C-alpha cells in the first residue's frame, strides 16, 4: 500500500523525468492536496473510483468550470497511473473516469482601442512626477510590462521571469523559454525595446537591484516580480484607464495580441509559433477572428454582396 511520501515521490518524478517547471509542480501539488482535503483523514493513495466521482461532483457544487475540473482530473489520473506503475496500487481508480465536456467559449479580448488606452495610461503614469524614486520605478516597470506583454504575447510567467539581458541586447528578437523548457524567438516593437532600456537605465541611476539577473526584480523569494503582483497592478491600471477591471488580466492581453494579429492578416501558424503553442489546435480557439474577417471580406468584396 502506498505511503505518505507518494505525493512527493510523484512530484520528484515529474521534475526529474519530465522536466516539469516549478509553476507546473505547484499546480499539481495544489490539485492533489485539494483532493486530499476532500478525503479528510483517509489517505489519497487509497481513494476509490467512488471517492473520485464524489470529488468531481463536489467541484461542480463549488462552481469550478469544466476546464478546471478537467485539469484536476488530469492531475489525479497521472498520480494514480504513477502509483500503479510503481507497484504501489493494484489498480487505477481513474481508469473509467472522463473529464466533463468542455463548453466551447471564446477568450475575452480587448479591442485595439482598449489596449491603446491601457498603454497610454501606463506611459503617462511613468512620465508624471512622483513622490519618491521607488514610485517612479514602479510606474516605469508597469509601463514596460504592458509594452512587452502586448508586443510579444508572452505568458505572464514568461514575462515576469525575463532576464535583464533581454533589455541589454540591441536586438529586435528575444529568446523565450516557455512550457516544457521549449525555446522560441519573439519580436519586440521599438516601443517595447525602448521601454525596457529606459527601465533598466532608471534602475541603474537609482542604484536599485544592481546585482539582480531579472528584468523585473523584487525582494520576494523568486527574486522577480510575481504574476499575482502584476495582475493586481494591471487591474489598478485598467481602472485608471476607465476600463472594466474584471475584463482585464495578463492573459486577456495575451489573447488580444493573438486576436489583433489575426485581424490584421497574420497567418494562424505564425501566431501559433509566437504564442509558443505546441499544437495548432490550441491556437484554433482564435478561428472566430478569422471567420469574422472572412465574413467582412465577402460582404465588402463579393460582387453580389449588396444585392
PyMOL commands that set and color helices and strands:
alter all, ss='L'
color gray80, all
select helices_A, chain A and resi 6-18+22-39+44-46+49-61+66-85+112-127+133-152+156-160+165-168+179-181+190-206+227-240+245-247+250-263+268-275+280-301
alter helices_A, ss='H'
color red, helices_A
select strands_A, chain A and resi 173-177+183-187
alter strands_A, ss='S'
color yellow, strands_A
deselect
rebuild
show_as cartoon
